[in-house]
Structures are given as C-alpha cells and as structure tokens.
Amino acid sequence: MAKSSSGSSTIIGESLENVPWEERPEGCESVVWRYSRNPVIPRDPFPTSNSIFNSAVVPFRGRFAGVFRCDDTQRNMQLHAGHSENGIDWEISSERIHFTSESDDPEILRWEYGYDPRVCWIDDRYYVTWCNSYHGPTIGMAWTEDFETFHKMENSFLPYNRNGVMFPRKINGKYMMLSRPSDTGHTPFGDIFLSQSPDLVHWGCHRFVMGPCGGWQGTKTGAGPIPIETTEGWLLIYHGVLTSCNGFVYCAGAALLDLDEPWKVMSRTAPYILSPRELYECVGDVPNVVFPCAALTDAPTGRLAIYYGCADTVVGLAFAQVDELIDFTKSNSVV
C-alpha cells in the first residue's frame, strides 16, 4: 500500500502498474498537476463528434475501457464506448451505445439523451450510471462485461437528478450511490445525497452528505469519480460551482467520508484542488469548467490519475499522489 507522510497506509486496492502517469513538473507546488499534453482526448475523433467530455474510464483486461459523453454535430447528448492500450491514446466508437434489456418493458429502453457517465466495477461486472432522460434528467443504470453489450436496467431515481456515483463495494450489506437532486435546467442549486439499495433496483434510506459552503463551491456541489477506499476514509473527488458575473465556474475539491457511514464528511477541502486556468478549460462550449468523472489508482505507489471534462468540449488528465491529497484535505478542511 501507499504510505502517507505520517507513515499510515492509504489506498485499499489493487496494483495498476500501467496507470497513466507523469511526474510533478519541477517547481510545481500544487497537490494536483495537469498532463503536459492535455487535452488527452480531443473534441473530434470522428466526423460526427462536436465534443467529448465528462467521461468515465476504468482498467479493463490489462488495458483500459470507458464510456464517453459525445455530443454530436446535431448537439445530441450521447454515450459512446472506447478502448485504450495506455489510458492516453483512445479509440472511441463513432456509434453511440445501443442498449439491450432482459425485460420486455419498452420504458426501460426508452432513449432521448444520456450524458456525464461514471463506470464502477462491483462484484463481477461493470455498472454504468449516467444522466438519463425519463421525463426529465434522472440516473440511468446499465451493466456490461465487455464494453460491447450494455444491459439497461431500471432508472435509479425519479426525475430530477444528476451525478449518480456508485461506491465500489457494498457497505453494511447495501449498495450505495451518491447523487445530486436537481431541476429541469442548468440547476442553480445542488446538494450531494447518498442512497442505499439491497439489489441495485430499489433505492432508499437517503442521507444528506454535503452542500455548498461558499467561495468556489458556493452555488452547488456534485460527486465526481467513484470514491477511492483508503484507511483514512473514502476519498471523494467532487465538483463545486461558483456563480460569477459571467456565469457558472466549475472547480474540483476533495473530501474524506466515513468508511462505514459514508454520508458523514470527516474533512473537506476549503481551497479547490483544480480550477479552470488553461485555455482548453476556460474556452469551449461551456467556458470555465473542470468536471472530474473518473480516477485510476495504483495502490503500491499511491499514484492517482484523474480524467476530467474541460469547458464541456474535451477531456483533460491530471495527476496526484493519494497520500498527499489526503493530507491536503485534512490540513485544509472546511469541516
């Protein structure tokens, strides 16, 4: 396991020797630093793509796979599958995912749009959650074993909801998911809640986790990548939104949640860990956005690779050491 500066263990997980990685640049004092060749995924890898961003990546059979938000040239919000040998150079299907279902219920396969996916390995398969349209935005769910066939499940919640992020294992015998209840539009509010399920179909026992608290996270918050299990707690990377004079500004922060009762926030960063500064983060279809959706970790080294949407146009990659990020979160906590 990786070691923190205090000498205690951090990541509870497996080795991922081929995790994308680039050492911290000389002179950089930030706890998170950007990939020098960002954006890692451009907006137009195929002719019908207007933009690719806010996407999910996981290790897969010694390589990497993912589900990507691809807005097409009609500006339809779609989900596409992709594969990579190294987590940096990607082949993304030009065809959107067409879901199958074991049910004859046409409501399950009803499709209007889908965006901002996350992917979580639980038990023996990969579960995909995303913002699905069902009389308004809600949390869609599907599972896959090969990133070729995707089996659509019942929507998790009623409209309106976004940012469905699952925990990578059961906690006290229950599956758990973070989400952010919202409205029909570009929500001017947002708190993170946790919901529990015995079977990944029926969700309840809702608990408040956290909401806006001023500054860069003064308007709304939402969960980002799948939480990372450490001996210090669940490390959650999340986004926060500030309402500025020219619109919303999306930044990223980190929090530590209790391992057994993850609706309890033990610490939470007062400063952001990543904010829109580079041109590809400040200029695009929606300016001034960094929106983390995926994280890869290597337990022995503590290396962390974060995939994040940039200005709702391209995908960026950033790096951190989990032990340093935990220490930063605890030392700079607003809680």
N, C-alpha and C positions, 0 to 999 in steps of 0.2 A: 504493500500500500504506500501511497504517497505520504509524506510527513509534512506537517505544518511547522512553522518557525518555532512553535512551542514544544515540538517533539511528539505530538499526538498524531494518531492515524487520521486520515481524512476520507478518501474515496472508499466506499464499499462497492466493489465491482470487479470487472474482469480486465485483462490486458487487451489493449488495442494498439499493437505496435506500429501499425501503419496509419495512425491518426494523423490527419493533416497538421503540419506544424511548421512554424517559423520562429526563430528565437527573437526575443525582445530586441528592438533596434538599440544601438548604442545611444545613450543619453536619454532614452525614454523612461519616464518615471511613472507612467500610468499603469494601473493594475490590469488593464485590458489594452492590447495593441492590435492594430489592423494588419492584414496581409498586404504585403508590399505591391502585389499585382492585382489588387481589387479594381473593379468588381470581379469576383470569381466566376460568376455566371452573367453573361451579357443579356440585354433585353430581347435579342432577336436571333436565337439559334436556329430558327426555321422561319419560312416566309410569312406564316400567318400569326406570328407572335408579335404583339405590341410591347409586352413587358413580362418579365419573370421575376418574382419576388416573394417574400413571406412564405418560405418553403421549408419542408422537413426532410432531414437526411438521417440515415441510420447505417450501422455496419450490416453487411449482408454477404454471407458466404465468402468471407475473406476479402471482399470488395466493399462497395457502398451502393446503396439504392436510396430512392427518395420519392416523395410526392411533391409536386411543384405547382404553385399558383402561376398560371399562364393566362394573362388577359390577351385575347386575340384581337385582330385588327377590326373587328366589329365592337370591341370593348366588352365582350362577353367574358365573365369570370369563370375559368375552367380549371380542372385539375389534370395534371399530366404525370406520368411515371418517368423516372430516369435512372441511369446507372453510371457508375464511375469506377475506374481502377484505383484511383488515388484520392478521391474526395475533392479534387480540384478541377480536373478535366471531365466534363459531363456530356453524356449523350441523352438527350431528353426527347421522348416520343413526340412527334408532331400531332398525333391523335390524342384527344382527351381520353381519360379513363371512362370506359362504359361499364357500369356496374352490373353485376348479376345478383340474384336473390334466390334463396331457397323457398321463399314464400310466393304465393300467387297474388298477394295483395298489391295492386298497382300503386297504392300510395307510397310503398317503400321505394320503388324505383322512380317515382316522380322526380323530375330534374328540371331546375330552372337555372341555377348557378351554384358555384361552390368556390370557396376561397380560404386562404390562410390555414393550410393543413398542418397537423402535427402527426407524427408516427411514433408509436410506442410498442416495444416488444413486451408481451405479457404471456406467461405460461408457455405456449408453443406456437405463437403466431404474432404477426404484426397487426396492430389496430391503428386505423387511421381515423382521426377526428378532424372536422373542418366546419366552417360556417356554411351551412346548407340552407337553401331556400325551401321553406314549407309555410306558405302564407306569412312570410317574413323570415328574417335570419334566425336560425337555430343551430344546434350542434348535431351534425350528421356523423354517423359511425359506419365503418366497414372494417373487414379484416382481409388479410392476404397472407399467403405463404410464399409467393414467388414474385410479387410485384408485376404480375401479368394478369391474373384473375383477381378481381376485387369483389367481395361478397358484401353487399349493402345490408345494414341492419336497421332497426327502428331508430328514428331520431331520439336523442337522449332527453331533450327538454322541449317544452313549449316555446314558441316564439315569445320574446325576442332574446337571443343570447348569442354570444361570440366567445372566441378564445377558449375552446374546450381542450384542456390539457390533462391527460391521464397520469397517474403515478405508475411506475414500472413494476409494481407488485401489489398484492393485497396487503392491507393494513388492518389488523384485528379481524381478519376474515372477510373484509369488504374491499371491493374495488373502489377507487376514489378518483374523482375528477375535479379540476378547477375550471371555473367558467366566469364570464362577466355578463350578467344580465344587462340588456341594452334597450334600444328602441329601433324604429324602422330605418333611421338615417345615420348620419355621422355623429354618433352619440356624444352629447356634451356632458356626460357623466359616466361613472363606471367604478364599481367595487368588485373585488375578487371574492367569490364564494367557493366553498367546497361541497360536493355532493357525493353520496355513497350509494353503492349498489351491491346486491348479492349475486347478480347474474349478468351484468353489463346491459341490461334492458330496462329494469325498473330502478329509478334513481330517486333518492330522498334523503332525509336526515341532513338537510342543508345547514351549513355553518358559514358565518362571515369570517373571512380571512383578513382582508385589509382593503383600504380605500385610499383616496387622495389625501395628501398630507402637506400640501404647499410646495412652492417652488416648481421644479421641473416635473413634479408629479402631483400638481395641484388641481388638475381637472378630472383625470381618470387614470386607472391602472388596469393592467391585464397580464395574465400569465404568459410566459414565453415558451422556452423549451421544456421538455419532460424534466421534472425535478431530478436532481442528482443526489443519490443517497450517500451520505457521509456519516462518520461517527459523531460529527458536530450537529447533525440535523439534516433535513432535506434542503439542499441548496437550490433555491428558485431564482432563476433569472427572469425578470419581468420588464414590461414597458410601462412608462409613466408619461403623461401628457400634460403639457403646459399650454394654456391659451395665451398666445401673444397678440400683438397688434395686427399681425397679418395671417392669423390662423393658428392651427394646432402645431406644436413641436413635440415629436416623439423621441424620448431618450430611453436608456436602459439602466436598470438597477439590479440589485441582488438582495435576497432575503434568506434567512435561515428559519425553517419551520420545524416544529417538534416532530420527532420520528414517529411517535405513537399517536399523537393528536395533531396532525399537520395543519389544522386550522389555527393553531396557536403560533404566532410570529414571535420568535425569540430575539431576532435582530433584523434590521432593515437599513439599507444604505441611505443616509441623508444626501450625500452627493451622488450624482449619476456615475456610472462606470463607462458609459459610451453615449455620445451625443452627436447630432449631425454637425460635422465640421468639414468633411471633404466634399468636393464638388458633386460627386455622384450620390452623396447623402442629402445635399441641400437643393439640388436641381433635378427635377424629374416630373412625372405626372402628378405626384403629391409631394411638394418640397418639404424639407426639414424633417425627415423620418429615418430613424433606425428602429427596426422592429425584429427582435430576435425570435426565432421559431425552432431552432434545432441546436443541440450541443452534443459533441462527441468527447468522450473522456478515455484516458488510458490510466488505469488505477496505479500501476507501479511507478509511473513518472509524475502523476498528477497533472498531466497536460490536458488542456481544455480547448477545443475548437468550437467557435460559435458561428452559426450561419444566421445572417440577419438580412431583412429586406431594407433596401436603400431607396428612399424617395419614391416608393411604390413603383419602381422601374427595373432595378437589377438586384442581384444578391451579392452581399459582401461577406467576408470571412474575417474573424478576429480571434485572438488567442489570449489565454491567461493560464496561470497556474492555480489549480483549485485551492491549494493551501493558502496562497497569497490572497485569493479572492475571499475566502472565509475570514481570514484575519482582518482584511479591509472592511468587510461587512460588520464584524463585531466591534471594530475600533471606531467606526464612523456611523453608528446606528442612531436612527431617529426614534427608536422604540425605547 
